[in-house]
């Protein structure tokens, strides 16, 4: 993703304009235009194949077939350019890899290091603060495979904090978590929103989205609705998004920079 200065409307951190993505002949996202406010928590919702994860990958510039525009910008011009952090789906992570909690969090500092440079005092301070904020200080020397699912998720959130990010893209962060870990993660994301951080998370459970997020984006390849979560998850919108019939777990009851894509 190439970044260059542009003006952004107040309070908008991410702006999508006529974004479309194809996988071969299959249309994954169809003409998406919407704004994501700065300092908001947004649940990305919709049935399987609706384009939820594709939207996150498009923000990261991982969709070469994308057309349209994504604008990335901080609503507060005096701040530095916003930075993105991505938390992939749990099945994409090798939890048996022999690495400690602290070593994973330290990875968040690597992009800012010059070639062959080691972590300095400021880097270690950022890592310490991230570990402390996520309640992982006492687990810093533990192998990640020895952690619970909720603790593992917090490790990668801490890595994102150590990176210095202020926009967090989370792909199904609640998948596989028990009730306690789900509530714990919900509390963390609410606190981040209160601190002015921006969170976009792919969420499958609509009730969880209602409880844990203030805004929503409802997709079914095209944009069904976007805005305050209660309005997005109206009965009419849910019917529009899910009426075609999906798998059981999809049942609804259960910027200061720019990316240009070729047209």
Secondary structure, 3 states (H helix, E strand, C coil): CCCCCCCCCCCEEEEEEEEEEEECCEEEEEEEEEEEECCCEEEEECCCCCCHHHHHHHHCCCCCCCEEEEEECCCCCCCCCCCEEEECCHHHCCCCCCCEHHHHHHHHHHHHCCCCCCCCHHHHHHHHHHHHHCCCHHHCCCEHHHCCHHHHHHHHHHHHHHHCCCEEEECCCCCCCCHHHHHHHHHHHHHHHHCCCEEEEECCCHHHHHHHCCEEEEECCCEEEEEEHHHHCCHHHHHHHHCCCCCHHHCCCCCCEEEECCC
